[in-house]
Amino acid sequence: MDGIDDYMISTLLSIDIDSSVQEATMFMMANNIGSLLVKQFDEYVGIVTETELARKVLVKGLNGESIGIEEVMTSPFFQ
């Protein structure tokens, strides 16, 4: 039987806070992941998920090229 470590990656994948929603979505698809940490300089400042992208962008018919990831991410993502 497979262990959890067979499905985990050791590298944290993140995107820069200045990225667009479209860039984040393409990065998530390319890496087959459903959430992505958002980084500003050397600090993680937020997280964005597929659900947030769907609810805050797709359902509203907004253009992912012109919306910054900062507008849809959850921050702070830990307490």
C-alpha positions in Angstrom: 0.0 0.0 0.0 1.2 3.5 -0.8 2.3 5.8 2.0 1.4 9.5 2.4 5.0 10.4 1.4 4.3 8.8 -2.0 2.0 11.8 -2.7 3.8 14.6 -1.0 6.4 16.9 -2.4 9.1 18.4 -0.2 9.3 21.7 -2.0 6.8 24.4 -1.1 5.3 25.8 -4.3 4.6 29.5 -4.2 3.9 32.5 -6.5 4.9 36.1 -6.1 2.3 38.5 -4.8 2.6 40.6 -8.0 1.3 37.7 -10.1 -2.0 37.7 -11.9 -4.8 35.2 -11.2 -4.2 33.7 -14.7 -0.5 33.1 -13.9 -1.4 31.5 -10.6 -4.1 29.3 -12.3 -1.6 28.2 -15.0 1.0 27.4 -12.4 -1.4 25.4 -10.3 -2.5 23.4 -13.4 1.1 22.8 -14.5 1.9 21.4 -11.1 -1.4 19.5 -10.5 -2.1 21.3 -7.2 -5.2 22.8 -5.8 -3.7 25.5 -3.6 -0.7 27.8 -3.7 1.2 29.9 -1.2 1.6 33.6 -2.0 5.0 35.1 -1.3 6.2 38.7 -0.9 10.0 38.9 -0.8 11.0 36.0 1.5 7.8 35.8 3.5 4.6 33.8 2.9 1.8 36.3 3.1 -1.2 34.3 1.9 -2.7 31.3 0.2 -5.0 30.9 -2.8 -7.1 27.9 -3.6 -9.0 26.6 -6.6 -12.2 27.3 -4.7 -11.3 30.9 -4.2 -10.4 31.3 -7.8 -13.7 29.8 -8.9 -15.8 31.8 -6.4 -14.1 35.2 -6.6 -13.1 35.2 -10.3 -14.7 32.6 -12.5 -18.3 32.8 -11.2 -18.3 36.6 -11.5 -17.0 36.5 -15.0 -13.9 38.5 -14.2 -10.7 38.6 -16.4 -7.9 36.6 -14.7 -5.3 38.5 -16.7 -6.2 41.8 -15.1 -6.8 40.7 -11.5 -3.8 40.4 -9.1 -3.5 37.4 -6.9 -3.4 39.7 -3.9 -7.1 40.5 -4.6 -8.3 37.0 -4.2 -5.9 35.3 -1.7 -6.6 34.6 1.9 -4.4 36.5 4.3 -3.3 35.8 6.9 -3.5 32.1 6.2 -2.5 31.0 9.7 -3.1 32.4 13.2 
